[in-house]
Amino acid sequence: MTTLLISDLHLHPGAPAITEGFFAYLEQTASQADALYILGDFFEAWVGDDILDLPEAEPTGSAALVKRVAAALHALSRAGTAVYLMHGNRDFLIGKRFAEACGATLLDDPTLLDNDGEPILLMHGDSLCTRDEAYMAFRQKARDPQWQAQILAMSIPERLALAKQIREQSGDANSNKAEDIMDVTPEEVVEAMKTHGAALLIHGHTHRPAIHDLALEDQPAMRIVLGDWQPDQGWDICLDAGTGPELRDFPLDAPPGA
C-alpha cells in the first residue's frame, strides 16, 4: 500500500504555477497511490464552502480555482485513490460540502494513521507552536463555532476582504517575531506523541522541511516536517508498505512516481 502526504500548497489564483504543478502531481503521482493526505493550508485562504455557488467568471478567480481543484480530486477519488483533507491555519473554514465535492474525507487535527500496524500521528502543526502566544490566541478564537458562524454570515466579498486583512496583519506580525517562536515547541511535540502513542509525527505549517530524530521515554522516535510548495518545487512524503517514510522534494514540472 502506498500513502502520500502533502501540505502547505497555499493555492490561490495568483500562483498558477503551483496550481498546474498540483494537477500534474495528481495525474502522475497521486493516481498511482492508494491514499493522498492533504495536511492543511491547501488554500491560501478559505472563506466558506459557498464559494462553490459563485460563477466561474467572478472577478477574483477564486471560484474557478476551487471548482477545478474539487473536480480533479473527485476524479482521483473515483479512480481509486482515497483523499483526506485536514484543516490548516489558512483554510480552517473548509467544510463538509467542499470535502464531498472533492470525494474526500475531512480529518480531525490530530489524526492517527494506521500504517501496517504502526500508528503515525498526523497534524497540521500550528497547534504545536505554543511559544507564539499571539497566534495561539487567534487560533483559539478562529476554532470557535460561534466566531465561525459570524464570519460565514458575512457576504463573500466581505469575507474575502477580511481574509486579506488577516493575512497582511499576520505577515507584519511574523516579520517581527523571533524564528524559534514560530517553530514548534519541543515539549509540545513530545507530549502529543506520548498522548497518542505514536513514535512518528508528520506535520506541515512551519515551512521547514526536515527529518528530526528524537527519543520518547528512551525509545527512538521521529518527526517529519513537510515543506511548502513553491512555483518550481513541491514536497511530499511517501509511505510504502515495508519501507520507512521518504521525504521528497521535486520539480513541479516533473513530479515523482508514487
CORQUI-V677287 format. One record per residue. RES is the residue in one small letter. PHI is phi in radians with two decimals (999 if undefined). PSI is psi in degrees with one decimal (* if undefined). Layout:
{{RES,PHI,PSI} {RES,PHI,PSI}}
//
This chain:
{{m,999,134.8} {t,-2.00,126.3} {t,-2.11,133.9} {l,-2.00,143.9} {l,-2.30,134.3} {i,-2.41,163.6} {s,-2.83,168.7} {d,1.00,47.7} {l,-1.37,-30.2} {h,0.92,48.4} {l,-1.08,136.2} {h,-2.82,160.7} {p,-1.03,-23.1} {g,-1.48,4.8} {a,-2.24,64.4} {p,-1.12,-28.5} {a,-1.13,-39.0} {i,-1.19,-41.2} {t,-1.04,-48.9} {e,-1.17,-35.8} {g,-1.11,-37.2} {f,-1.12,-43.1} {f,-1.12,-37.8} {a,-1.13,-38.3} {y,-1.11,-42.2} {l,-1.06,-44.7} {e,-1.24,-42.7} {q,-1.69,-23.0} {t,-2.04,-61.3} {a,-1.12,-28.6} {s,-1.15,-18.1} {q,-1.66,-0.5} {a,-1.81,163.3} {d,-1.45,-29.4} {a,-2.65,146.9} {l,-2.21,123.5} {y,-1.92,126.8} {i,-1.94,110.0} {l,-1.69,48.2} {g,1.65,161.5} {d,0.88,40.2} {f,-1.09,-40.8} {f,-1.97,151.0} {e,-1.10,-34.0} {a,-2.73,150.4} {w,-2.36,120.0} {v,-1.83,6.7} {g,2.32,148.1} {d,-1.14,-18.5} {d,-1.24,0.2} {i,-1.04,-24.2} {l,-1.18,-17.9} {d,-1.45,-14.9} {l,-1.34,149.7} {p,-1.18,149.4} {e,-1.08,-22.6} {a,-1.48,5.9} {e,-1.05,149.5} {p,-1.15,-25.3} {t,-1.37,-20.1} {g,1.44,-2.7} {s,-1.16,-42.7} {a,-1.13,-42.4} {a,-1.09,-42.3} {l,-1.10,-48.9} {v,-1.05,-41.9} {k,-1.20,-36.7} {r,-1.14,-43.5} {v,-1.12,-45.3} {a,-1.07,-43.0} {a,-1.12,-40.5} {a,-1.17,-41.8} {l,-1.21,-36.1} {h,-1.13,-40.0} {a,-1.12,-40.2} {l,-1.07,-44.4} {s,-1.11,-44.0} {r,-1.10,-30.7} {a,-1.39,-6.4} {g,2.08,-1.3} {t,-1.67,117.0} {a,-1.18,137.3} {v,-2.08,132.5} {y,-2.26,138.5} {l,-2.13,134.3} {m,-2.09,144.0} {h,-1.21,146.5} {g,-2.00,-171.8} {n,-1.38,-13.5} {r,-1.68,-27.5} {d,-2.22,40.4} {f,-1.22,-9.2} {l,-1.61,1.7} {i,-1.01,132.7} {g,-2.14,-173.4} {k,-1.11,-33.1} {r,-1.10,-46.0} {f,-1.16,-41.1} {a,-1.02,-43.4} {e,-1.13,-37.1} {a,-1.12,-27.5} {c,-1.55,-7.3} {g,1.16,31.1} {a,-1.99,164.4} {t,-1.91,129.7} {l,-1.38,134.6} {l,-1.85,148.5} {d,-1.28,157.6} {d,-2.09,108.9} {p,-1.54,166.3} {t,-2.34,142.3} {l,-1.69,126.6} {l,-1.82,128.6} {d,-1.54,108.9} {n,-1.89,91.2} {d,0.92,45.4} {g,1.54,-9.6} {e,-1.78,120.4} {p,-1.28,134.2} {i,-2.10,127.8} {l,-1.53,121.9} {l,-1.88,131.6} {m,-2.51,159.1} {h,-1.24,-45.5} {g,2.11,-19.5} {d,-1.17,-30.4} {s,-1.20,-13.3} {l,-1.52,-9.4} {c,-1.61,60.7} {t,-1.31,-13.7} {r,-1.30,-16.4} {d,-1.54,82.7} {e,-1.13,-36.5} {a,-1.13,-43.7} {y,-1.16,-41.2} {m,-1.08,-34.5} {a,-1.16,-42.1} {f,-1.14,-40.5} {r,-1.05,-42.9} {q,-1.08,-41.9} {k,-1.16,-43.5} {a,-1.19,-22.7} {r,-1.58,-0.2} {d,-1.34,121.2} {p,-0.99,-34.2} {q,-1.18,-42.5} {w,-1.10,-43.5} {q,-1.08,-39.6} {a,-1.11,-38.0} {q,-1.12,-41.3} {i,-1.15,-44.8} {l,-1.23,-15.8} {a,-1.37,-13.8} {m,-1.31,161.8} {s,-1.23,158.4} {i,-1.06,-43.9} {p,-1.02,-38.5} {e,-1.14,-40.1} {r,-1.17,-40.2} {l,-1.08,-41.3} {a,-1.16,-39.6} {l,-1.15,-42.3} {a,-1.07,-42.1} {k,-1.09,-42.6} {q,-1.11,-42.6} {i,-1.13,-41.0} {r,-1.10,-42.5} {e,-1.14,-41.6} {q,-1.14,-39.4} {s,-1.11,-42.5} {g,-1.10,-42.5} {d,-1.12,-42.6} {a,-1.17,-42.6} {n,-1.15,-29.9} {s,-1.15,-18.5} {n,-1.83,6.2} {k,-1.73,146.7} {a,-1.14,147.5} {e,-1.02,-40.7} {d,-1.21,-24.6} {i,-1.15,-34.0} {m,-1.55,1.3} {d,-1.69,173.0} {v,-1.19,154.0} {t,-1.54,117.9} {p,-0.93,-39.0} {e,-1.15,-33.2} {e,-1.19,-37.3} {v,-1.05,-50.8} {v,-1.07,-43.5} {e,-1.10,-42.6} {a,-1.11,-43.2} {m,-1.18,-39.7} {k,-1.15,-42.6} {t,-1.04,-38.4} {h,-1.73,1.4} {g,1.12,39.1} {a,-2.10,133.5} {a,-1.64,-0.6} {l,-2.32,126.6} {l,-2.06,131.7} {i,-2.13,129.5} {h,-2.66,172.0} {g,-2.11,-132.8} {h,1.36,-49.5} {t,-1.39,-13.1} {h,1.06,33.5} {r,-2.22,71.8} {p,-1.05,131.0} {a,-3.05,163.4} {i,-1.98,121.8} {h,-1.98,122.1} {d,-1.52,139.4} {l,-2.62,179.1} {a,-2.20,137.2} {l,-2.06,109.5} {e,0.89,48.8} {d,1.20,11.3} {q,-1.89,143.3} {p,-1.14,140.6} {a,-2.53,173.6} {m,-2.62,142.8} {r,-2.15,125.2} {i,-2.01,128.0} {v,-1.88,123.5} {l,-1.31,149.5} {g,-1.58,161.7} {d,-1.52,145.3} {w,-1.39,140.5} {q,-2.07,168.2} {p,-1.01,-21.3} {d,-2.08,4.4} {q,-2.62,136.9} {g,-2.13,166.6} {w,-2.36,143.3} {d,-2.63,173.0} {i,-2.14,132.1} {c,-1.94,124.9} {l,-1.95,116.9} {d,-2.01,142.2} {a,-0.98,128.9} {g,1.52,-5.6} {t,-2.23,161.4} {g,-1.32,166.9} {p,-1.19,142.8} {e,-2.10,118.4} {l,-1.52,122.6} {r,-2.19,140.2} {d,-2.01,150.9} {f,-2.75,152.1} {p,-1.21,139.1} {l,-1.15,-22.5} {d,-1.54,3.0} {a,-2.60,66.7} {p,-1.14,154.3} {p,-1.35,168.3} {g,-1.34,161.6} {a,-1.26,*}}
//
